[in-house]
Amino acid sequence: MSGRLTTHVLDLSRGIPATGLTLQLWKLTDGMSKLLCEEVTNSDGRLDAPLLEGNEMESGCYELLFMVGDYYRRVDAKASADTQREMPFFLEQIPIRFHIESSMQHYHVPLLVAPGGYSTYRGS
């Protein structure tokens, strides 16, 4: 059985999954960054397929980049179309750098996000 890389984003400010949040997966090698994919979370705040799996799983350094500013501007616009937010959201993008050691393991990188802060951990 081969490993895989997954993520899950929860919007703590609203108590629901972060639907429609764009994220990118980057591979970092020798000071260079290579974009591997760009995805959008589904209604459960997850992706429909793993970010990496099978032969795509290679050891090395990776970065998930979550576009939370765009997400909250969209959510805020839907919630209050007649009001204008005076200040931009504090967080625009959240980068999470991590290392994949074994291509046989499941690496799960959840993100708990709110307009002013976030938390992450290695999930299961």
Helices and strands as residue ranges (DSSP letters): E 4-11, E 16-17, E 22-29, E 32-40, E 52-53, G 54-56, E 60-66, H 68-79, E 94-100, E 106-114, E 117-120
